[in-house]
Amino acid sequence: MIHSFTPFVHSTSKILILGTMPGITSLEKQEYYAHPRNHFWKIIYTLFDCLPISTHFEEKIKVLQNNNIGLWDVLQHCERKGSLDMHIKNHQENDFETLFITFPLINKIVFNGKESHKFFLKKFGHIKGITYYVMPSTSPANTMSFEKKLQQWSVFLE
């Protein structure tokens, strides 16, 4: 059984980025999107003109906080071989009811990949007052070019 991290959400968060479950490298380092070939942080730093990318996880989280963005995963825990979402079984979702009560300014959810969206919708459906964006996965398993991912990810900022 593997477990997600606590949410990185703060009182001014308006946007919530949701993955499905951290991959092996992220779990080992206890940092979101820690795999060196994952495009997540490069996309975030490029969108907010913060290059070069910090190597310190706390500084990466500050970039999100400074832009009113929270970060979490749809699943609280699951069984999974490897890092691919397609191998997830026996899962439990995180407590989004409490999260949205605690952080009422959240009005956008950005899903990092189709699987996180699928798991979220299955349990919670559409939540009134929240706009959903399903972005291409930033995982290295998604072979889409960085430039194409960046272009699609920029849509949620409009």
Beta strands, then each sheet from edge to edge (+ up, - down):
strand 1: 2-3
strand 2: 15-19
strand 3: 69-73
strand 4: 75-79
strand 5: 89-93
strand 6: 108-112
strand 7: 131-135
sheet 1: 1+ 4- 5+
sheet 2: 3+ 2+ 6+ 7+
end
